Amino acid sequence: MITPWVNSAIGSISTHELLSVLVIVACWPLLGLACMLRRHSIRYVARFLFPLGALVCIAMFCMAAAFLISGHAPETMTLPLGLPDLPFHVRLDSLSAFFLMILGLAGAGISIFAAGYFRSGEGTAPGLLGLHYHLFLATMAVVILADDAYLFMVAWETMALTSYFLVTSQHRIPEIRRAGFLYLLMAHVGAICILLSFGVMQGGSWQFTFDEMRSASLTPFWATIAFTLALLGFGAKAGLVPMHVWLPEAHPAAPSPVSAMMSG
């Protein structure tokens, strides 16, 4: 009786690795929400929840490494989220597993360092920092796992917003506010270019899964347009010259763990 609804809502799952990865990803927002229970307590947020976040990062590293070593075929899933005609699609393959390993390894070291780094101050409350930090980790993982343009852009924009709030944690300093504004401006200029690139790559099919984009046939002119837009969009985020103007402003303004995570 319920199988048609389940099939349309959940999609197909070949094995349990992708589902396990998604459960690990969901642990980071839960830790972020837990930070808000006692958002002014350095001991609770930094000394307790950040080490827990490091354990989640280690779990992500181990799961991604196991998937990569085992040589499993790519796994896909359609989530019961998004819009009626634009559900979220996720995919775990060797490439995404490799980058999830990097995210888990870097996140574990940075989370452990952050546990002893943050102090009481006049900027953002520790609980808000913890919320934004763990959401930043989660959205980076979703960017890696996204298998359609819609989910990718939702995760990409959320990643930009959370990193903006982390960069401007000492928001009472005018120079840091200006650096954060420049970073957010360049991030959104880049996001517009990426969105336009996806619009070109769908090739008139109006199907925005990456499988459909890979099968689309583009003329050399439109393929060049898509590549140029993607280069500008991702180049702005990566600090590619001459779109690197935000980088020397934002990284010194950000707390050291945040700057390390953005660089990593």
N, C-alpha and C positions, 0 to 999 in steps of 0.2 A: 504493500500500500504506500509505503513512504519511499520506495526505491527511485521512482522518477524524480521526486524532489531532491533526494540526496545526490543523484547523478548530475542534475543540473546545477546544484549548489556547490558541491565539493569537487566534482570532476573525477579524474582517474588518478590513482596513486599506485605506482608500480611497486615500490618498496617503502620502507618506513624512514629512510634517511632524510628525505626532504621534510617530512612531518616533524622529525626530531629537531632539525635545524630551525624550523619555524617556532617550535616550542622554546628553544634556546633564545631566539630573537625576542620572543614575547617576554622573557624574563627581564630584559633591560628596561622596558617601560614600567613594569611592575616595581622594579627597584627605584625608578625615578619617582613614581607615585609614593612609595614608602618614604622617600626623602622628605616629602611634604608633611609627614606626620609630626616631625619635630624639626622644622626647617631652620631653626636658629641654633641647633645643637651641633657643634663641630664634632664632638665625640661620637654622636650617633651617626651623622651623615658621613664624615670623612673616615673615621676610624673603624666603623662597622660596615656601612653599606658599600663604600668604595671597594674594600677587599672582597665583598660578595660579588660585586661587579667584575672583579678580576677573575674570580672562580668561574663566572659565566663565560668570560672571554676564553679561559682555558678549555672549558667544555666545547665552545665553538671551534677552537683550534683542533681539538682531538677528533670531533665529529667530521670536520672538513678533511682532515688528514686521512682518517679512516676511509672516507668516500673516495678520496683521490688515489690512495694506495690500492683499494680493492678493484678499481677500474670499472665501476658500475656504469651502466648506460645512463644517459641523462634522464632525470625524473622531472615531471611537470605536474602542476596542480592548478585548478581553477578555484579561486576562493569565493565564498558567498559575500563578497564586499564589492564596492564600487557603484557603478550605475547599472540600470537594467540591461542595457545593450553594451556596456563596457565593464565587464567584471575584471577583477584583478587576476593576472596569470603570473605564476612564479615557476622558476626552473632552476634545478641544481645540476650542473655538469662539471666537467673537470676544470674549466676556466673559472667558474664562479667559486668552486671549492678551493682553488688555489688562492683567490683573493680573500675568501673568508678565513683561510689560514693566516694570511697576513694581518687581517683585521683582528683576529683573536689573539695573535701573538703580540702585536703592538698594543692592543687594548689592555691586555693583562699587565704588561710592564708599566704602562702609563697610569692605570688605575691604582696599582700598588704605590707608585710614586706620588700620585695625587692624594692618597690617604694621609700622607705626612706633610703635604705641601700647603693645603688650605688653612688659613687662619681667620679669626674673627676680624672683621673690618667694617668699613662704612659703605661697601658696595653691595652687590647682590647677596642675599641671604644664602648660607650654605645649602639649605634644602633646595632652593631654586637652581643653584649651580648643579647639584646632583641630578635634579630632574632634567635639565637641559643636556647635561653630559651623557646620561644614559639613553635619552631619546636620540642624541647624536649618534651613538653607537648603533642603536636599533635601525635608524633610517639609513645609515651607511650600509648595513647588511641588506636591507630591503632593496637599495639601489643595485646591489650586486645580484640579488635573486630575481629582480623584476624581469618579466618576460613579455611585457607590453608597454607601449608608450605612456599610457594613462598612469599605471602604477609607478612607472619610472619617474614621471614628472611630479607626482604627489610626494614620493619619497625624496626626490632631489630638492624640491622646494622646502620640505620640512627639514631636511638636512641643512639647507642654507639658513633657515630661520633659527634653528637651535644653535648653530655655530655663531650666528650673529649675536645672540644673547650671551653666549660664552665669551666672545671677543670683548663685548662691552660690559663685562661683569663689574668693572670699576667705572660705572657710567656717570658718576659725579664729576669726573675729570673731562673738561671740554675736548682735549686732544683725542681721548679715547672715543668719545661720541662721534667725532668727525671721522676717525679711522673706521669705526663700525659702519657709519653711513656709506662711506666709499666702498667698503667691502660688500655691503648689501646691494648697493647700486650695481656694481660689476657682476655680482652673482645673478641678479635678475636680468641684466642685459644678456648674460650668457645663457640663462634659462630660456629666454625668448628665442635666441638663435637655435638652441637645441629643439625647442618645440616646432619651429619652422622647418628644421631639418627632418623631423619625424613626419611632418605634413607632406614634405616632398617625397620621402622614401615610401610612403604608403601607395604611391603610384596611381591614385585615383580609385583604389579598391575600397577605401574608407574602412579598412580593417587594420587595427593598430597593434596587433600582436607582432612580435619580432619574427615569428615564422612567416607570417604573411609579407612582412617587409623584405625578408630575405628572398622570397619568391617573386617579388615585384620586378617588372622589367622597366628600366629607366633609359631614356636616351642619354648619350654622353653629356649633353648640355645640362639636363636635370640632375644627373649623377654628380656632375661637378658642383652644381648649386648646393646639393645636399651635403657633399663633402666639405665645401667651404663654410657652410653654416655650422656644421658639427665641429669643425676645427676652431671657429670663432667661439662657439659656446663652451666647449670643453677646455679650450685654450684659456679663456677668461678665468675659469675656475682653477686651472692648474697654474696660473701665473705665467703664461707664455708671453714672451716679449712680442709686441708692445702692449699687451693687455695685462701687464703685471703691476699696474700702478697701485693697486690695493695692497699688494703683498708686503712691501716694506713698511706700510702703515699699520696693517692689521696684526701681523705676527708679534711685533714688540708690544702692542697694546693688550694682547691676549695673555691670560695666565699661562705659565710654562707648560702644564699638562695639555691645555687646549692647543697651544701652538704646536706641540709635539704630535698630537693626534691629527691636526690639520695637515702637517707636513707628511706624516706617515701614510 
